[in-house]
Amino acid sequence: QVQLVESGGGLVQPGGSLRLSCAASGYDVDYYTITWFRRAPGKDRDGVSCYRPVDGSIYYADSVKGRSTISRDNAKNTVYLQMNNLKPEDTAVYYCAAGISDRPVHEVCPRPEFFATWGQGTQVTVTS
């Protein structure tokens, strides 16, 4: 029903900024919650942020709260994750994922099992 393509990763210095993009295509795109996950070296996937278009619900993990902003361009069916004041611990492969659930986003978005469709990932490296 939906396909996802991530882009926008790259190499940045600590304190820098980056904007990741998740372009969605397919049917009923507006019904899908889009979540950003990341996998750091040697670690499991962590939920970062998500946006549910149906009700406008937004979730941020504590690790990025205050430094990141998730948004959506409805005309382009694209969800963005703006990350500021990047830290070395933000280094990871970032994935976007799509799922449908009416449960609160703070319950759904940190858990990969709620998301059936995944993008290919984009590498973010924060180093001096």
Secondary structure, 3 states (H helix, E strand, C coil): CEEEEEECCEEECCCCCEEEEEEEEECCHHHCEEEEEEECCCCCEEEEEEEECCCCEEEECCCCCCCEEEEEECCCCEEEEEECCCCHHHCEEEEEEEECCCCCHHHHCCCHHHCCEECCCEEEEECC
